[in-house]
Amino acid sequence: MGKQGREGVKWGLFLSLAVLRVLNSLSIRTFFQPDEYWQSLEPGHIGVFGYGFKTWEWREGLRSAAHPKLYEAVYVASEWLGVDVVMGPKVFQGVVAAVGDYQLFRLGQRILGGEGAWYALIASLGSAFNWFCMTRTFSNSLEMVLTTVALAYWPWNSNLVNLRHLTVALSVASVSCIFRPTNGLIWMFLGTNLVARANCRAKIILLTVVIGIVSLSVNFLVDYSYYGEPTFPLIKFLEFNVVQSLSEFYGVSPSHYYLSQGIPILMISYLPLVLWEMWQSRRSVVVWLVLFTIGTYSLLAHKEVRFIYPLMPLLHLLLARSILRFKIPNRKRVMAWLVAINVPVAFYFTQYHQRGVVDVMQYLRQDPSVSSVGFLMPCHSTPWQAHLHRDIPAWFLTCEPPIGFTPEAKRSYLDIADQFYDNPIGFLDQHMGVDYQWPSHLAFFEALEDTIKPYLQEHTSYELDTRFFNSHFHDDHRRKGDVLVYKWK
């Protein structure tokens, strides 16, 4: 096959992946975690449409504006093309995910050969967690895709360093670190390993320094234009999350979390073969990179499965390598069974689990009788104006961390949402009509209904308007049951 034919096959594969991932993105009906909306879409929506809610991280300059700036461009393009404000980011993220799949295939070709590359790609497409998370607008999802691109250009053979490919890898890696500073762990490990083994150390170090300076300079200008003053999110990030340990305010997990929960959630049915391959390839740089990253993250008190998501392409490579160890007649059969187990998991968590908090925003957006809305829920339980897209009075219970508090004050601190759940009726008596106005529509979880329904019947004119199924189970008792919408008569 000639060069033109190979290019046609590559574009055909990418376009097929793009169609699949866009359909994947558009089909998701459920909620995962707040950052999908509040740290990307919401600030982007504010930048284009002028209204929404900025969380404390943006007020404190804790995050780089690079990520929401992408969605500002997506919103502008959506407006120009007449695409729905909710659909535009989904289509964009679907294409981004397809880039990750395609680059994983390229990475597999380089490391495992043609057959192994196909198994790695099938593993990615058949992954329940990828189907659930890869097309969401998390910075972690973009970070994972950028990591895959950079790994596809990385010089895995230190004796054959292509400086042009290394430039691409380092440039993409630097962008991934701008979106998620902790991604630097991966590149610190790989860079140190490369410099220790390669013959052209001086060129590699110089290239890294130059790319680092350029990336930081461009990012400084982006953040300066967003915040209106010199702002250094990386320094703020370290100050708030490491020095002040404010990330612990949002949850503390045991040291074994990533081993006992993180990796199993990422891998689902793939886990046994991945662990087996990690043992078989225990001397490889890929295995040591995975162990180093997990070990370092395990030292932090606040843990989330999304934090190790950039390891996904490496884990899929390990799975593909383990499949290649089977006899040829059994390989496709084993792969098919592994994917088949993932399918119902992906279907349930993208179509049912926590869908009510998304459905309710669609309802409130489309109902013309909604003139104002309030949410008596744990903070950030739903998307916000990036989904509601109506410049009307709207409020929710916030959960600002104890910034600048003494250690003693931190221990007794209760955010607004905690104050409400500590005494719902007392909170309503004290704050409604003063700090919060009674809205035309009031939303809360079914778990709260027995507590506040008698109060609403006695003191207000609300009645049940509609309800949305949200989940069959939930680890937070406050979020159990359907999402209820009460309407002022």
N, C-alpha and C positions, 0 to 999 in steps of 0.2 A: 504494500500500500504506500502510495506517495505521500509527500508532506501535506499536500492539499487535502487528501483523503483522511489523513490522521486528524487534521484540524477540524474537518467536518464531523468526525466521530466525537471529538472532544466537545465541540459545541452542542452536538446532539445530546450527549450525556448530560451536560450542564443544564440545557433547556428542559430536559425531562425531569431532572432533579428540582429545578426551579418551580415547575408546574406542581410537582408533588408537594413541595414544602409550602407553597402558597396555599394549596388546598388544606394542608395540615394546619396552617396558621388560621385560616378562615373557619375551620371546623371546631376550634377550641371554644368551649362555652364556660369554662370554669376559672376559678381564682386559685392562685398558688400562694404568693406572698406579696405584700404591699409594694415593694420596690419596683415591681413590674410597671406600676402606674405612677407612683408618687415621686420616683427619682429619675424618671426619664420622660414619660409622656406629659406629666403635669407641668414641669418647668418649661418644656417645649411648647405646650399649649399656651401658657402665659406669654411666652415670647412672641407668639404670632397673633393670638386673639385678645390678649390683654387682661384675662381674668383666670382665676384658678387659685390654688393654695400652694405656697412654698413652705416646705417642712423646715425644721430648725437647721438641718445640714446646710441648706442653701443660704439661710440667713447668717450662718456662722462661717461661710466660705469653706466648708469641709469637702466639697466635691468639685471636680473639674466640670466646667460647662461644656466640654467637648461632646459628651454623650447627648444631652438634651438639644444641643445645637443641630445634631443630625436630624432630630425629629422636628425641629423648626423648619428645616428644609423639606422634610416629608410633608408637613402640614401645608406649606406654601405650594408644593407641587400638587397635593391633593385638591386644594382650592382651585388651582388653575385647571386641573383636569376634571373637576366636578366629582371627585371621589369622596365618599362618606368619610367623615373625620375619624371614625373608629376603624374603618377598613384600610385607610392609607398606611398607617404604621404596620398593620398586619401583613400587607403585601410586601412592604419593604423588608420586614424581618424574615419573611419566607424566602426572599431572594438571598438575604444574608446567610440564612441557614443552608441554602443550596450551595453557596460558596464553600461553606465548611465541609459539606459532604463531598464535594468534588475534590477539594484539596486533601481530604483524608484518603480518597482513592489514589491521588498522585503520591502521597506519602507512602501508602501501602505498596505501590508499584516500586518505589525506590528501595524499600526495606525488605519486602516479602516477595516481590515479583507479581506477575499478572493475576494468578489465581488467588493469592493471598490478599491482593488489593480488592478483589470482588467480595471476598468474605468480610473484609473490614467495612466496606461500603454497605453490604447487607446488614451487618451488625449495627451500623449507625442508623440505617433506615428502619430496622426492626426493633430498635431500642425503645422501650416504653418511656423511659425518662427523656430521651431526645424528642420523642413525639409530643411529650407533655411540656417540655421546657425550652427546646431549642429555638422555637419560633416566637417565644415571648420576648417582650422588650426589656429584659433585664440587661444590665451592663455585663453580668456574668455570661449571658448567652453570646453577646458580641465578643467578649473576652475569649470564650472558648473557640469561636470561629477564627478569630485573629491568631490565637495560639496554634491552631491547626495549620493555617496558612504559613506561619513562620516556621513551624516544624517541617512542612513540606519542602522548604528551601534550605533547611539547616544542613550544614556539612557533617553528616553522621560519620563519615570516614575522615578522620583528622589528617590523613596523609593526602587527601584530595580535596583541598579547600578551594572552591570556586568563589572568588571575591565578589563577583557580580551577584550570585545567588545569596551569598552571606549578607550583602548589602540589603537585599530585599528582606531577608529573614530578620535582620536587626532592626530595620525600619518598621516592619509590621509589629515586631515584638515591642518596640518602644511605644507604639500607639496603644497596644494592649495594656501596657503599664500605665499609660495616662488614664485610660478608662478604669483600670483596677490596679492600683499601686502594688498590691500583694502579688500580682502576676510576675513581679520581678524575681520572686523565689525561683521560678522555673528557669529563667534566663541567667540568673546568677549561677545556678548549678551547671547548666549546659555550657555557659561561657567559660567558667573556671575549668571545666573538664576539657574544653577545646583548646584553651590557651596552654594548659599543661601538656597536651599531646602534640599540638601542631608545630610545624617548623617555622611558619610565618607569624610568630607571636606578635612582633612589633606592628605589623600591618593590621592584625586583628584588633589589637588594643587601640590603635589610632582610629581605625574605622568605627569602633564602638564609641569612643569619646566624641568624635565628630557628629555621629548620628544622634547621640544622647544630647549634645548641646543644641543641635538644630531642633529636635523634638521638643525639648523643654522650652526653647525660645518661642516656638510657634504656639505651644500650649499656654505660655505666659500671656501672649497677646490675646488668645481666645478668652482666657479667664479675665484679663483686664477689661476687655470689651464687655463682658457679661456683668462683672461686679462693679465696674466703674472706678476701680482702684487696684493697685498692685495686690494680688491675692495668691497665696501659695497653698493650695489644697492639700498637697502631700504633707507639709509641715503640720497643718491643722489636723489632718487625719491621724498622724502619729500622736499629736498632743492629746486629742480627745479620746482615741481608742486605746492607746498604750499608756501614756502618762496618767491620764485621769480615769482610764478604764471605764469610760461611759458606755462602751458596747455591752458591758455586763448588765446594764440596766434593761437590755432587751433579751436577756436569757443567758443562763450558764449551763453548759453541758459537761458531762464527764469526759475525762481524758481519752477514753476509748471510743468516743462517739463516731469518729470517722471509720473506725474498723468495725464496730458493731452495728452501725446504722448507715453511715454515709456511703461507703463503697457498696454494701448490699442494695441500697436504694438506687444507686446509679446503675448497677449491673443486673438486678433482678435474676433472671434465669441464667445469665452469662457467668454468674459469680464462681461456681465450682471450677469451670475451665480456666477462668482468668487467674484464680489462685493457683491452680495446678501449673499454669504456664509461668507464673511468677517464680515458682520454685524451680521449674526446669530452666528458666533463663535468668537465674538469680545473680549471675555475674554481669548481666547486660546493663548498659547505661540507662535504658528505659526503665527497668525495674528499680534501679537505685534512685532515679529521678522521682518516681512515684512514691517510694518509701520516704525520701527526703522531704517531699512536699507535704505528705500526710503527717509525718512526724513533727514538722515545724508548726503546721496549723493546729495540731493537737495540743500544743503548749498554750494556745490562747483559750481563754475561758468561754468566750462567745463563739459558738460553732454553728454553721449551717451547711447543708449538703451542697448548696450553690457555690460555696467557696472553693470546693475541689472539682468543680465542673470542668475546668480547663484540662484536667487529666483524662477526660473522656476519650479523646482520640488515641491516646497511648494505651488505654485499657482495651479499646477495640482492636488495636494492633496485636495486643497480647492474645486476645480471643482468637483472632484470625490465625495467628501462629499456632495456637493449640489445635485449631481445626485441621491445619495442614499436617499435624502429627497422626491423624487418623488415616486409615487405609482409604484409598480413593473412592471406592463405592459407598463408604459410610459418611463422607464429608457433607454432602448436600443434605442427607437425611438428618444428621445431627444439627446442622444449621437451621433447617426447617423447623425442627422441634423446638429449638431455643427461641426462634422468632414467634412461633405459634403460642408459646406461653406468655410472651410479652403483649400480644395483641389485645386480649381482654383487659389486661391491666391498663394499657394505654387508653382503651375505649372508655373504661369506667372513670378514670381520673380526668379525662378531657371532656367528658359529656355529662357527668353526674356530680362528682364530689366537689362541693362548694360552687355550685353554679347559680344559686339564688342571689348571691351578692353581686353577680354580674347582670342577671336578668332584671333585678330591681332597678338598676341604673337605666337600662334600655326602656323600661316601663315609664320611669319618671321623666325621661327625655321626651317620650312620645305623647304622654297624656297632657292635653292642653289645659286641664284643670289645675295642674301643678303650678302654683305661683311662688311657693317657697318650700323648703324641705329641711328636715332635721334628722340626725341619725343618733339614736341612743344605743350605741354599739361600742365595743372596744375600738380604739383608734385605728383608722386606715383599714377597716374591714371591707371596704368596697373601693372600686375605682372612684375618681372624682370628676372634675370638669372635662378631662380628656374623653370621658364617656358620656357624662351628662350634657355637656356642651350647651348649657343654657345659663345666661348671665342673670340668675335669680338669687335672692337671699338663700343661702344654704350654710348649714353648720354641722359639725360633728364633734365628738369628744376627743380632745387632743391628748397626746402622751409625750410631752416635752421632757427630756431628761434633766436631771438636776445639775445644770451647768453652773460652775462656780460655787457649788455648795461645799460646806465642810464635810469631812467624813461622817461626823455625827448626824448632820442634817440629811445626808444622803440616805442613811439607814431608815429614817422615819419619813422620807419623802413619798408622797402619793401624787401621781399625775392626775389630770382632770378625769380621765376615764376610770382610774382606780378609785377616785373619790366618789364617783357616781355609783360604781358597783359595791362600794363599801356600805352605802346607805342610799339606795335609789329614791325612795320617797322623800327622805330629808333633802337630797340634792334637788329634786324637782321643786320642793317648797322654797328652797333658798335661792335657786338660780333662774328658774323659768319666769319669764316676764321681766327679768332684770339683766342677767348676762346673756340669756338666750330667749329669743322671741318664739312663741308658739307658731309653728309653720302650718301651711295648708296640708302638708303630708308629713307623717312621722313614721320612721322605719326603725325596727328593732328585731332582735332574734326571738324566736318562740320561747326560748328558755326564760325570757324576762316577762312573758305575758302574764302569768299568774300573779306576779309582783305588782305590776303597774296598771293592769287593766282596770281593777277596781278604782284606782286613783283617777284614771282618765274618765271613767264613767261618772265619778262623783264630782270632779272639779272642772272637767272640760266637755267639749261637744264632739269628741273624736269617736269614730266607729270604724270597725274593720273594713278596709276597702278591698284588699287582695292579699294573697300570700304566694310565696315562691318556694318550691322545694330547694333546699340548700345542700344537705348531706345526710347520709345514713348514720354517720359517726363523726366525732370531732374530739381532738385532744384538749380543747379549751371548752370547759363547761358553759361558758358565757355565750359561745357561738353555736350551741346545739339547737337543732330543730330548724323549722322553716324561717324564712325572712318575711315578716309581717309588715304591711303598710296600712297605717291608720290615717283616715282622712277626716278633716274638720267638716262637720255636717254643713 
